Amino acid sequence: MQLPEVTRRTVLGAGTAALALPTLAACQKSNLPGSDPDAERTLVVGASDEPQTMDLTANAQAAIPQVLLYNVYETMVRIDSEGKLRPLLATAWTISEDRKTYRFTLNEHAKFASGTKLEADAVVKSLELFRKEGVGNKAQAAKMSVIESVKAEDPRTVVITLKRPSMLWLYDLAGTGGVVIDPAGMSTLAERPMGSGPFVFDSHQRGSSVTLKRNSEYWGTPTRIDEVTFRYFTDANAMNGAMLAGDLDIISDLTAPESLDQFTDTSRFTVIEGTTNGEVVLGMNHKNAALGKKQVRQAICHAIDRQALVDSVWGGKGTMIGSMVPPSDPWYEDLSKTYPFDPAKARELLKEAGHATGLKLNFRVPALPYGPGVGKFVASQLKDVGIDVRVEDIDFNTWINEVFVGGKYDLTVVAHVEPRDIVSWTNKDYYWHYDNPEFNRLIAEADSSDEATGIEKMKQAARILAEDAAADFLWLFPRLCITKASVQGIPTNSTGVSFDLTGATVRSS
């Protein structure tokens, strides 16, 4: 666990001095060896999930912070590619003895792209926006609900008091719910997000692309990239074709891993293979009478050969998991063998539950790269044990509105990419509608405990989630990113939802 040591009281970040440098270099071009300092530096990034809106507060869709987090919006602290907390807008922070009061010191050079100085009042307004009743991004609102009060002590000091100690909250502050928004952009969140990052939002061409441009007045270490365009594809082969043709500089996440062999020419391409915390979850609606029975959920888990599924759908790339915990979390244990592939056991459990025959389930599959493949594979394997599954492919916006928000489904599948998102299972109103008081108690006690106790209780909670077959945790996404050989500075691991381009560079040929 990389939380600051409470006993030290004051947390200073390595690299703070670099963030505090004046921005005289902000208008300089790259002077990397082999580069033309006067050349325009642009990147075109292929992606598969287009934002439905640019308003982070209105929608939990990961595609929004993929573009905006750290690139356009910044947070007081951030998570680096190793999963460690680093300073960003805050140069230091202190934690009270009771672990409930946090005092952040803002970087004196920080300012928004509009030129307005970034001060404590803006942090307060931004956090209050996510805490507001009725906010559309309920997942982030829930994470910020632990805040009792947030105050600007002076222009450079923010004091946040929590309702209770929280082992997880500082990591949440480094994510979507902790972004600091330019007060001048509060009314244009959907059309023109305004932040303090090294890029500024330029345009969103619906059905096509999102473009960011260089913030020439950036307060910190400037980006070497003048313009970034996220170009969206619904077909993985089309995205690969565009990369092979030279129309893309980056594939943000290879959505057809079986096609990796196309990018073996190291003179043209670099393959970045790392880790993520994206758990691909076969969700089961616990409000369904049959799925409310543990034996039925256990049967479904036993009926699916998850390694064969990954081999079939994701080119064998992915780590087996058995709970909502990736190996990068300090409370990780290998629970992947909790329900081994055993169709005979699945049939036996279904019979015990009174569903030996006749169980029919609706499987609503979002139109994401892995969705249709998972839908067909799972339906086939469940048919083998006597469960009749009707697969319904739906667009992702419909999935958000009807499945994620409306809970209208029996089975579904989606990748959960927020860090440390096991806590989502404590919310009985979340789309799974899972409600286990013992699990909830352990998570609450873990979050309020010291580090060592908290880690042990989180392990216990993860075991309950696995043994209860709360869902079938199919696999953990790998980080598979393709770049042109000239592109550098893309992180190896993805520890959050941002596609972080703040360190990207391009060498001219």
Helices and strands as residue ranges (DSSP letters): G 6-8, E 10-12, H 16-19, G 24-27, E 42-47, H 63-68, E 74-75, E 77-79, E 85-87, E 90-95, E 101-106, H 120-131, H 138-144, E 147-154, E 157-162, H 169-173, G 176-178, E 179-180, G 183-185, E 199-205, E 209-214, E 227-232, H 236-244, E 250-251, G 257-263, E 269-284, H 294-303, H 306-313, H 343-352, E 359-366, H 371-384, E 387-394, H 396-398, I 399-405, E 411-416, G 421-426, H 437-448, H 451-467, E 472-484, E 487-488, E 505-506
